[in-house]
Amino acid sequence: MDMTGKAFLKKLFGRRYERFPRSISLYGIVFWGLHLAAFRIRIAPFILYLMTTTFTAGVMWQALSSRDHAAYMENLIMLPFERKKFIFSYVAALGSYTFFTRTAGLLAVLLAVSLCEVREALGSVLCAANAILMAAAVFSLRKYQAMAGLWMAAVLGGIVGLWDKAWFMLLPVANSVLALFLLQRSDGYCFYLQEKKHKGTEKEYRHGSVWRYLFRYLRTHKNYLANTAILWCVAGVLPLFFRQTESLFAAPLGFAILSLNTPLGILLSCDPALEQAVRFLPDQKKLFCIPYGAFLFLCNLIADSIYLCSLEMQTGGLTLRLAVTAVFFALGSAVGAVLLEWFCPLRGWKIESDLWHHPRKYVVPGGMLLLAGFLSFW
């Protein structure tokens, strides 16, 4: 690997690559701990392949889309570079980060608790490698969104329809070769995210507004909006999974699950300049935290409202007590997220994907889940 790849590896894994052995050791402990616990569930191979593919592709896409790379890459592309070496070094560095710090954790859990064979484990690794290369190739083809969408749909359809074939392993291998071919023909500049210049000038306001900032931030970060929209879709279908239980017993669990909106809960952590300004200026603890909490409360309440409407249409039994519980969970999740951001912000992260998948994301939903279990039992 050339100097470009080493530079990105040092940025992602640390100056001495110390993050690599730390991640491998942690996931090894997780694997053996779950394996020795003798807890086993049966996971269909195509579910295993789909989970590995979609999760790995999502993390790789987040790494490629990270705004933190823009300034770092801008300095590199100003220097002379060989196109092919630059592309493959960059993709190899981000792919190594994705696999060894994210996908390895998922595989450690799945392989430890599932009754899978060596062939299925190998297929999962091949699907992960294919997802990394395919995500990079699709990212380089952002101008051809329709073609990229059809390609992704064809691959996912192939996994669902052909997973039980004897020659299934050739599918991720052949698709990886196609992705490598497309990457070879791409340009290194296609991975550089330039700041979009808005036409005209922004309207000037005499007074600042946290709400205005939040909506502008979401407008410029479409992936945050997409994540919120997906969560609202989950709210609509979640009651389908609770049909086997009493609806009133399972309803609080749905509120806890819907509090897992990571992007909106890390707005201070992902913007160090904003955090510095908020902590430096006077009275910002009240002027920022209250509107920020109200914004999170509104987003949580919309998700819970969709969930309640879907629950009423499918099972019935919507009561005033359940509506009050939804408001309570929406408010509790918002307050918990704001307190974590204010007192325990995430620092020292390498790229934005570290924030999205940090274990702290489960603190508030975990607390809400325990509370939901208590309320359901009560």
C-alpha positions, 0 to 999 in steps of 0.5 A, spaced: 500 500 500 502 506 498 503 512 502 496 515 501 493 508 504 498 509 510 496 516 511 488 514 511 490 508 515 493 512 520 487 517 521 482 511 522 486 506 526 491 511 530 498 513 529 501 506 531 494 502 528 493 501 535 485 501 534 486 494 530 488 490 535 484 493 540 478 491 536 480 484 534 481 483 542 474 486 544 470 482 538 474 475 540 472 476 547 465 477 545 465 471 541 468 466 546 463 469 551 457 468 547 459 461 545 461 459 551 454 461 554 451 456 549 445 460 547 444 458 540 438 460 535 437 458 528 438 464 523 437 462 516 443 463 511 440 468 507 438 472 513 445 472 515 448 474 508 443 480 508 444 482 515 452 482 513 451 485 506 446 491 508 450 493 515 457 493 511 454 497 505 451 502 510 457 503 514 462 503 508 457 508 505 457 513 511 465 512 511 465 515 504 460 520 505 464 523 512 465 530 511 471 529 516 474 526 510 473 533 505 479 537 508 483 531 509 483 529 502 483 536 499 490 536 502 492 529 498 489 530 492 493 537 491 499 533 490 501 528 484 498 521 485 497 515 480 489 514 479 489 507 480 493 507 486 489 512 489 483 509 488 484 502 491 488 505 497 483 509 499 478 504 498 482 499 502 483 503 508 476 505 509 474 497 507 479 495 512 476 500 517 469 498 516 470 490 516 475 490 522 471 495 527 464 494 525 462 488 521 467 484 525 463 485 531 456 483 527 459 477 525 462 475 532 455 476 535 452 472 529 457 466 528 457 465 536 449 465 537 447 462 530 447 454 528 451 456 522 457 452 518 463 454 515 460 455 509 455 460 511 461 463 515 465 464 509 459 466 505 458 472 510 465 474 509 465 474 502 458 478 502 462 483 507 467 484 502 462 484 496 458 490 500 465 494 501 467 494 494 460 495 491 458 501 496 465 504 493 463 503 486 456 505 487 459 512 491 463 513 485 457 512 480 453 517 484 451 521 477 447 514 475 443 513 481 437 509 477 443 504 475 446 504 481 439 502 485 437 497 480 444 494 481 443 494 489 436 491 488 439 485 483 444 483 488 439 483 494 434 479 490 440 474 488 441 473 495 434 472 497 433 467 491 439 464 490 442 463 497 441 455 497 444 454 490 451 450 490 454 455 486 452 461 490 459 463 493 460 465 486 455 471 486 459 475 491 465 474 488 463 475 481 459 482 483 466 484 487 470 483 480 465 487 477 465 493 482 473 492 482 472 493 474 468 500 475 473 502 480 478 501 476 475 506 470 473 511 475 476 517 477 479 519 484 476 526 484 469 522 485 470 520 492 472 528 494 466 531 497 466 538 495 461 543 499 455 545 496 454 552 494 447 555 495 445 559 490 444 566 492 445 569 499 442 566 505 437 571 509 440 575 514 436 575 521 437 579 527 437 574 532 440 567 532 435 561 533 437 554 535 430 551 531 433 555 524 440 552 525 437 545 526 433 545 520 438 548 516 443 542 519 438 537 517 437 540 510 444 539 509 445 532 511 440 528 508 442 522 511 440 524 517 433 525 514 433 519 511 435 515 518 429 519 521 424 517 515 426 510 516 425 510 523 418 513 522 417 507 517 419 502 522 414 505 527 408 503 522 410 496 521 412 495 528 405 493 531 406 487 526 411 484 530 407 484 537 401 481 534 403 474 538 403 478 544 397 483 548 398 489 545 398 493 551 403 489 554 408 490 548 406 497 546 411 501 551 417 496 548 415 500 541 416 506 544 423 504 547 425 502 540 423 508 537 427 512 541 433 509 537 434 515 533 442 516 533 443 522 528 439 527 531 442 525 538 449 527 537 448 534 534 453 537 539 458 531 538 459 531 531 460 539 530 466 541 535 465 548 533 458 548 535 459 545 542 465 550 543 461 556 541 455 553 545 459 552 551 463 559 551 457 564 550 453 566 556 447 563 558 447 557 552 446 552 557 438 554 557 438 557 550 441 551 546 439 545 550 431 547 551 430 548 544 434 542 542 430 538 547 424 540 544 426 538 537 428 531 539 421 531 543 417 533 537 421 528 532 420 522 538 413 524 538 411 524 531 414 517 531 410 514 537 404 517 534 405 513 527 406 507 532 400 508 536 396 510 529 398 503 526 397 499 533 390 502 533 388 500 526 391 493 527 390 491 534 385 496 537 385 498 544 388 505 544 387 508 550 388 515 553 393 512 558 397 509 552 397 516 549 400 519 555 405 513 556 407 515 549 408 523 551 412 520 557 417 516 553 418 521 547 419 527 553 424 522 557 428 520 551 429 527 549 431 529 555 436 523 556 439 525 549 440 532 551 443 530 558 448 525 555 450 530 549 451 536 554 455 532 560 458 526 556 459 529 549 463 524 544 470 526 543 476 523 539 472 520 534 475 519 527 470 519 522 462 520 523 461 513 523 464 512 529 459 517 532 453 513 529 455 506 532 458 508 538 456 504 544 453 510 548 447 510 542 444 504 546 444 508 553 437 512 552 434 506 549 436 501 554 434 505 559 427 506 556 427 499 554 428 497 562 422 502 564 418 499 558 419 492 561 417 495 568 411 498 566 409 492 561 409 488 567 406 493 572 
